[in-house]
Amino acid sequence: MHYRRADFDPRRGRRAAIVRVFFVFAITAALLIYSTGLWAPYHLDDPQIVKISETVAWGTRVLGFASFWLNRQVLLVIGTVLPWREPFYYRLGNVFIHAFAATALFWFMREITGRWVPAAVAGALFLVHPVQTQAVTYITQRFESQAAMFMLFSAAAYARFRRTNSKGWIIATVLFGFAAGLTKETAVVLPLWLLLIEAVFFEPARLRKWAVYMAGLGVLVVIPSLQQGGVRTTLGWIAWDRYFLTQGPVVTKYFELATWPRHQHLFYDFQPVSNVSWSVVLEWLLVLGVAGAGIYLRRRDRLAGFGILSFFIFLLPVMLLPLPDLLNEHRLYGAFAGVAIAVAGCVQAVNRKWAMVAVGILVVALGVKTARRNSDWNDELKLLEIDHAAFPYNPQILTQLASYYYVRGYVNKSLDLNLEARRYEDRSNTYHSQTDHMVTAVNLSSAYLAKDNLKAAEVEARRAIAAKPNGPYAWRALGFVQLQAKQFQKAEESFRRYADLAPGTEAWQVLQIAAGRAGDSETEKIAAEKLKIEEDRASVEQEKPAGIPHRYQSYAIFALTLAVLMGVVWAVWTIWSAASPLLRSSKVYIRKL
């Protein structure tokens, strides 16, 4: 005879099945919605992040870069048998992370409410909302989505621990929390969020006891961020009181983006507040009013109140630490979980069929809007032209757009945009101003050089060096101007500085050419030796077995096809196993009738 354990829960399998069903929905919906941007090219610093992940210089974001490295290994294996370009595979990884994050939110909601309807509402809204686009489609922002995913899993494991008192779940809570801290520094707010969960849903009277435990988790999460270099430089670009005063308008803008974002941008031209105006006061009153509503609703409708307060907790790091970019959509990724929870709380409080119908329509509408926004990422020019139309005086947008036009051969258009960026250089904040001035000058030098205006090209190259003396590309620009002007000795000196600041294949190559034309055989020989080392290293990398040998590629295609079919079968089985009890109960009900 079989005896069940004393803590056996017959509903446990049912709960797990429902979570699996939502995961199937999340993967399917995410692939459908984000498919419009999966084939987009790399954007901005995407190539740089991917390149760093191939080295060991991962800094404090170990798990973040590790996921890119793992992505690279998968790409090398299956990329030889599939026709897509590199960005597709990294972006597909981001989509899966997003689906896991939505599933983690669903699981968390199931644990704290015991009901699948509010959990489904929160998870679906989190999955389809357009504001999540930047954290998913912009490959570099995997750090944000992956950290939020681990935080949501940690919260779900903690809620499960408090419901079952199983020590295994508290271990999972700590591990997920540590993983979040090793992905991005903003995870420092996780212990505070877990304390809020304890205060709202479990035993607020024992909050002091749990605060001691959370302090230990907090140390684990904070350690990586304390090792971050250059913090003083990054955070010291503006007076803290001025930065914090600006957060009123910033958070107000986040409210708009978290509801129905009419216009979305990669760059936002958001200037720091210089004085206290009536508009700033009203925006701060709105922020404080929403936060106060969260505190008030914590007693009346604790799910809605908890969601509002969670929104602010997730935003605390960017509200308190003076980060150089005042407003970015990806910073709302984790915070939007609070919005989704609050909406789910309101739906649960209303408890009417029309509310569910309204949520269903909203989810479809948001999904369509997200798919449209994703399609904008397929064209770099289109994406930045949208920003340029909204913020015509932003020097960062103008400079970046000019570089895209230059690469595509539109030199005159690039020149005009760079000159326009020069006119508005004073709008760059103090953190970005040095680099912005240097990049604009380098771009202008390249454009003038392409038009054979050597005098103007040299002036701009020297201006770039004055803006940032240790900028390798400034010296590179000057070297090319001098090389074309047949000032070979000066070009050699410029390229030597370039090679010192950024040694690499191109740097040694141009130094070798300049030294050879200047008659400096010794420097030419040294550059040739350095160049050979770089080329040998590159050839070794190319000779390494990467991907699947040609004779085995047909087997690989078969294995991938089989894996996809197995995934489909598992998804169908998951849905059937969750739906079959409902079908059986409906048959019994019909028979009774």
N, C-alpha and C positions, 0 to 999 in steps of 0.2 A: 504493500500500500504506500502511496506517495503522500507525504505530509508537506504542506506549504509552510514556509518560514513565517514567523510571527509578524514580520514587517512586510509581508507580501502584499503588493498593491495590484489588483487585477486591472486597474485602469492605466498602469504604467506603460504597457505595450501599446495601448490605444493612444496615449499622449505622444509616445515616440513616433507612431505611425503618422499622426497629424503633422508633427514637425517635419517628417520626411516628405509628406505631401506638399507642404509649403515650400520646401527646398526645391522640389521638382518644378513648382510654379515659378519660383524665383529665378532659377536657371533659365527656364524657357522664356519668361518675360524679359529678363535682362538681355539675353541674346537677341531677342526680337527688337527691343527698343534701341539697343546700342549697336545693332548691326549696321545702321546707317553711317557710323563713324569708325567702324573697325579697321577699314582700309586707309584711314587718314595717314599722312606722313608724320615723321617726328616733328615736334614743336619746341622752339626755344632751347631749353637745356636738357631735353630728352636724350640726345646722343651723349652728352657729357655724363649724365647719371648712369647710363648704360655702360659707358667706358669705365667709370669708377668701379662699378660692380664687378668688372672683370679683373680688378686688382685686389689688393688686401687693404687698401686705404679706406675702410668703411666707417671710420670714426665711431660715433656713438649709436648710429642707426644700423646696428649689426643685422638685425632680422629684416629690416627694410631692404638693405643692399643684398642680403642673402637670397631674398625672394627674386630679385632681378637676376642674380647669378644662376639660380635654379631655372628660371625662365630661359636663360641663355642656353643652358644645357639641353633643355627640351627642344628649343629652336634648332640647335645643331643636329639633333637626332631626326626630328620629323620635318625640318625645313627642306631637307633634300628630296623629299617625296611629295611635298605639298607646294603649290605654286605661289604662295603669298609672301609679301615682303616682311622684313624684320618687325616693323612697328605693329603689325597685325598680331603677332604672337604675344608681345608684351601687353598690348591693349586687351587681348582676350583674357590674359591673366587678371587684369584689373576688373574685368566684368565678372569673373568668377569670385573674386574677393568681395565685390559689391553684393553678389547674390548670397554669399556666406554671411556678410554683415546683416543683410535684411533678415536672413533666417535666424541669426543670433538674437535680433530684436524680437522676432516672433516668439522664440523660445523663452526669452526673458519675460515677455508679456504673459505668456501662458503660465509661467511660474508665479507671477505676482497677482494674477487675476483668476487663474483657474478656468478661464473661458477662452475659446478659440476665436470668437468673433472680434473682440477688441484687439487681440493679437494679430489677426489677419489684417485689420484696418491699419494698424501701425506699421506692420511689415510691408504691406503693399504701398502705402504712401511713401515710406522711406525708399523703396525700390524704384519707383517710377518718377519721383519729383525731378524737374529739370535742374534744380540747383545742385544736384549731385553730379551733374555732367562733368564739371571741371576736375573733380577728384577721380573720375573714372576714365574719361577719354584723354585727358592730359596725363601721359604715362608717368611723368615724374611725381605726380601727386598720389601715387600708390602709398607713399608714406602715410598720408592722411587717412585714406580709406582702410589700410591694413591696421593701423593703430586703433582706429575706431572699432574695427571688427573684433580685435582682441579685447578691447574694453567692454564691448557688448557681451562677448562670451564670458568674460570674467563676472559681469553683473548677473548673467543668467545662472552661472555655476554657484554664485553666492546665494541667490534666491533659492536655488535648489537645495543648497546646504541648510539654509534656515528652515526649509520645509521638511526635510528628511533627517537632518542632524547627522548625515553621513560624512565622515571626515575626508573621504575621498574627494568630495566636492569642494571643500575648503582648499585642498591642495591644488585642484584645478583652478580655483579662483586666483591663487597666488601665481601659478604658472602663466595663466593668461594675462594677468596684470603685468608681470615681469616682461612678457613678450611684447606687450603694448609699449612699455618703457624703452625697450630695445629697438622699437620701430620708429617712434617719434617722441620728442620731448614733451609734447602737449599732454601725454598720458599722465602727467603728474597730478591731474585732478581726479584720477580714478578713486583713490581712497576717500576723498570728500564725497564723491557721488555714491559710493557704497554706504557711507554713513547716512546720507540722505535716504537711501533705500531702506536702511534699518529703521530710521526715525519714522518714516511714513508707513511702512507696511508690516513691521514686525514689533520690536520692543523698544520704544523710545526711552523707557525708564532705565534700560541697561546700556544706554548710549555710551557712557563713559568707559565701560568695560570693552565695548567693541572698538572705541576710539583708540585704545592701547594697541589692539591687534592691527587696526588699520595703519597705525604709525609704522609698524614693521613693514607692511606692504608698501607704504609710502616711501620708505628708505630705499627699497628695491627699485621702485619706479623712478625715483629722483636721481639715483647714482649716475645713470647714463647722461642725464642732462647736465649734471655738475661737471662732467668731463668735457663738455662742449667748449671748444676753443673760440676765441674772438668774441666772447659774450659782451665784454665791455665796449668793444667797437660797434657791435651790431645794435646794442640797446641804448647807446649813448648819443644817438643822432639828434635827439629832441628832448627838451625839458619834460620830465614825467608829468607834471601837472597839466601842461598843454596837451600832451598825448592823451591823458585820461579825459580831459574836457572834450576832446574830439570824439571819444567813444560814444557819446550820446547820439550825434548824427550818424556814426558808423553803424551802431546797433539798430537805429531806426531804419537804415537802408537794408540791414539784414532782415528786419521784419517784413519788408516788402518782398525781398527775394525768397523768403521762406513761405510766403503765401502764394502769390501768383506773379512770378517774375516776367513782366512785360518785355523787358529788354535785358539780355545777358551779355557780358563782356569778359574777355580775357584780361584786359587791363581796365582799371577804373581810375579816372582822374579825380582823386579825392584829396583835397588840400587840408592840412592841419588847421584847426580853429585858432584864430589869432586873438579873438576877444569874445566876451560873453555878450551875445546878441539875443533878441527875443526868440529867434528861430532855434537857437541852441538851447535856450531855457525850455521851450516847448518840447523839443525832441528829448531832452533829459526827463521832463515830466512824463512823457509817454513811456520811456524806458522804465522809470521808477514805478509808474502805474501798472505796467505789465508784470514787473517783478512782484509788486504788492498783491496783484491779483493771484499770482502763484501761491503766495503765502496764505492768502485768505482761502483760496479753493482747496488748500491742503486738508482742511477740516470738512468742507462741504462736499467737494468732489475730489478726493485725494489723488485720483489718477490724473485728472487734468492739471491740478496744482503741481503734482510731481513732475509732469511733463514740462510745464513752464519753467520751474526751477532748474530742471535738468538742462534746458536750453542755455540758461545763464552759466551754469557750472561748466559746461563744455567750452563756453567762450571765455572763461576766466583768464586762461593764459594769454590770449591775444588782447584782452581788455586791459590787463595789468602790465604786460611786458611791452615796451615800446618797439615793436617790430617795424622795419623800414617801410613795408607796403601796408598802408592803412587798411585796405579793404581787398579781400580776395574771396571768391565764391567757395573755394575748396575748404576754407576755414569753417564753413557752415555744415560740413559733411556730418560730423558727429553730433553737432548741436541740433541738426534737424531731427534726430531721433527723439529729442524732447518735444518738438512740434508734433511729430507723428503720434507720440504717446498722448499728448494733450487732446488732439483731435479724437483719438480712440476713446479717451475718457468721456468726451462730450457725447459721442455716439452711444456709448454705454449708458450714460445718464438719460438721454432721450428715449432710447429703447423703443424705437418705432421703425416699421418697415420702410417708410419713406426715407428715413435717415440712411439706411443701408443702400437704398437705390441711389440716393444722392452721392454717397461715397463711391459707389461703383461707377457712376458717370464721371465723377471727379478723377478717379484713378485712370480711366480711359483717356480723358482729356489731357491729363498731365503726361501720360505715356506718349501721346501723339506729339505734344510740345517738346518732350525730351528727345524724341526721334528727330524732329526737325532741327533742334539745336545741335544735335550730334552731327548732322549732315554738314553744318557750317565748318566743321573741323577738317573736312576733306581738302579744302583749298586754303593755304596759308594767307594768300592775298585777300580772299573774301573774308576770312575770320578777322583780320586786322583792319580791313576797310570798314567793317561794321563798327569797330572801336573808334576808328578815325572819324567817322561820321558823327559819332556821339560826343567825342572829346577831341576836337580839331586842334587844340593847343597843347596836347600832351607830348612832351619831347621824346619820351620812351616809345610811344606808339609811332611817332613820325620816323624816328631813327630805325626802328625794327622794320617798318613797312618799306622804308627806303632800301634797306639791305635786301629785302625780298625782290624788289623791282630790279635792283642791280644784278642779282644772280640770274634773273630771267632775261637780262639784256636791255632793259629799259633804262639806259644811263641818264638821259635827260630828266625823266620822271624821278629817278633816284636823287639826282642832284637837286631838283626843286624841293623835294621832301626834306632832304638834309639841311638845306638852307633855311627852310621853315622851322626845323627843329632847333637850329642855331638861334633863331629869333626868340624862342621860348625856353631857352636853357635855364633861365632863372626860376622856372617853375619846378625844376627837379629838387627833391628834398636833399638835405645835406649828406645823407648816407649814399645816395646814388649819383650825386652831382659830378664827382670826379670821374667816375666811369662813364657816365653819360656824355660828358664833354669830350673825353678821349675817343669814344666810339663815333660820335658825330664827326669829329675832326678826321679820324681814320677813313670813314666812309666818304667824306668830301675829298680827301686826298686821292682815294681810289677812283672816284668819279672824274676828277680833274685829270688824273693820269690817263684814264681811258679816252678823254677828249684831247690828249696831248698838250694840256696846259701845265707844263712842268713847273712854272713859277708858282702858280696857285697851289699845285699839288704839294710842293715843298713847304710852303707856308702852313698848310693845314697839317702836314705830318709833324712839323716842329711844334705846332699848337697842341697836337695830341701828346707829344712828349712833355710839354710844359704842364699839361693837365695831369698826366700820370707818368712820371719819369721811369717807373718800373713796369710799365705796360709793354709787354713784348710786341704786341701788334702795332704799337706806335713806332717802334724802331724798325719793324718790318716794312711799314709803309714808307718811312724815310729812305730805307735801303733800296726799295724798288724805284723810287723817284730818282735817286742818285745813280742807280744802275742805268736807267734809261737816259739820263743826262750825260752818261759816260764819265761820271766822276767816280772812278772805280775804287780809289783808295778810301774815299769817304763812304762809299757803299760797303766796302769791306768792314769798316769800323761799325757801321750801323748794324750790319748782319751779325757781326761778332757779339754785339750787345743782345741782339735777338736770340742768338744761340745760347748765350749765357742765361738768359731769363726763361727761355722755353726750348731746351734742347730737344731735337727731334729730326726726323728725316728731312723735312722741308728746310729747316734752319741750317743744317749742315750742307745741304745741297746748294742753297743760294750763297752761303759763305764760300764754298768751294769755287763757284762761278766767279764771284766778285774778286776773290783772292787771285785766281788765275788770270783774270783780265788786268788786275793791278800789278801783276808780276811778283807777287808774294808767294814763292814756291813753298816755303815752310808752312805757312798757314793753309795753303791749298792742300798740302800733304796731310796735315792734321785733320782738316775737315773731311778729306777723302777717307781717312781711316775711321773717323767717327761715323761717317755715312755708311761705310761698309758694315760696321758693327750693327747699325740700325737695320740695314737691309738683310743681313744674315739672321738677325733676330726675327724679322718679319717673315723671312723664308722658312725658318724653323716652325713658326706658328702656322704657316700655310701648309707645311708638310705633315703637321700633326693630323692624325685621323679624325676628321670631323664629320659627323653625320653617318649615314648608313651607306656601306659600299654598294655600288651599282648593281651587283649581282644579287643582292639581298633586298633591293627596293620593292620588288613585287611582293615579297613576303611581308615587308613592313606595311605596304598598302593593305594587304589582307588583314594583318593584325589590327591596324587602325580601324578598318571597316568593322571587324568583329567587336572591337571595343565600343564603337559607337552603337552598334546593334545591342550589345549587352547593356549599355546605358539606357537605351530606349526600353528594353525589356524590364530592367529594374524600375524605371519610372512608371511603366504600366502596372507592374506588380504592386508597387507602392500605393498607387491610386486605388487599385482594385482591393487591396487588403484593408484600406481605410474605408472604402465605400461598401464592401460586402456586408458588414454588420447592419448598416442602415438599410440595405436592400432586404436583408432577412427580417428585420423588424417591421418593415413596411408590408412584407408578405403576410406576416402574422396578423398585422392590423387588418389587412383586407379580408383574411379568412374569418376573423371575428365579426366583421361586418356581414 
